[in-house]
Amino acid sequence: MIWRWIALAIIVVVVALVPWLGNAVIIQFGINALLIAVLAQSWNILGGFTGYVSFGNSAFYGLGTYGTAIAMAQWNQPFWLGLAFGAVLSVAFAALLGWPILRLRGPYFAIVTLGISAALSALAANLDVTGRNVGLILPLTRNDTLFYEMALVLLAAATATVAWIAHSRFGMALIAIREDEDAAATVGVNATRYKLVALMLAALFTAIAGGIHAYWITFVDPAGAFDTTLDVRMVIMTMFGGPGTVAGPVIGAFILSAIYELLADNISTAAALFFGLVILLAVIFLPKGLVDLGGGFRRLRWRYFLANMRQYRL
């Protein structure tokens, strides 16, 4: 056990020192990887612990993005105020939307969430305050180190929140809902209320990530802010690392981000194909994610992978 903590400490130190040890390309990759890890960790709160597969978290990302952009570009407010506005806007939207849709279950919930980002994107494309289809340009800044540090602090906060959830009564209630929502209700768990709080927490971290990204790239438009491919990436990275765990989404985000960047650098248009192949193999042989290999090298046998295939009838 002590070796795991030592390894974790080394990783944290290395990640924290990237702005001072790495070049501009590595820092920019780090910002992207840290922000997508925040998105995966946020999705993990609802999808991993509660078992509600959402394809609408990009809506919270877009609201955080536009909230920050509107405050800065249209109202001439400072970044921190814009970031807070975007976060409040996203959490309020999650509260209003979550109450009715969280009463749905399974595929019905997933289908409803699919259209949310598209609807908000169409709305943003027709409002003057959002710049319509042209978008908004934010004040230019060239401090990548600052954005890296903000993304790192945000990921640490999201991961600390998930760690608290994993060891709290709140988390136990979410897991009970995931395993059997009807049984959880019979023992006094108010499923709708717990799911709503989980959705609002996911919206909070997702929106802040969107606001940081907006200021970093200094441009926002409907297609980029409400990019539905982000939903797919959140799900894939969480499932690859280990849903319902503390470290799984972060591990999945870092590894898959690195693989994708490496393949895109060397194989160009074929990167997505190889990326999909990696995901397919991981789902077949590691349905519980990479963290399920935490038992050590003794698990790295064909018997373990074949047992997974039989258990999940793959």
Buried (B, 14 or more C-beta within 10 A) or exposed (E): EEEEEEEEEEEEEEBBEBBEEBEEEEBBBBBBBBBBBBBBBBBBBBBBBBBBBBBBBBBBBBBBBBBBBBBBBBEEBEBEEBBBBBBBBBBEBBBEBBBEBBEBEEEEBBEBBEEBBBEBBEEBBEEEEBBBEEBBBBEEEEEBEBBBBBBBEBBBBBBEBBEEBBEEEBBBBBBBBBEEBEEBBEEEBEBBEBBBBBBBBBBBBBBBBBBBBBBBEBBBBBEBBBBBEBBEBBBBBBBBBBBBBBBBBBBBBBBBBEBBBEBBEEEEEEBEEBBEEBBEEBBEBBBBBBBBBEEEEEEEEEEBBEEBEEEEEE
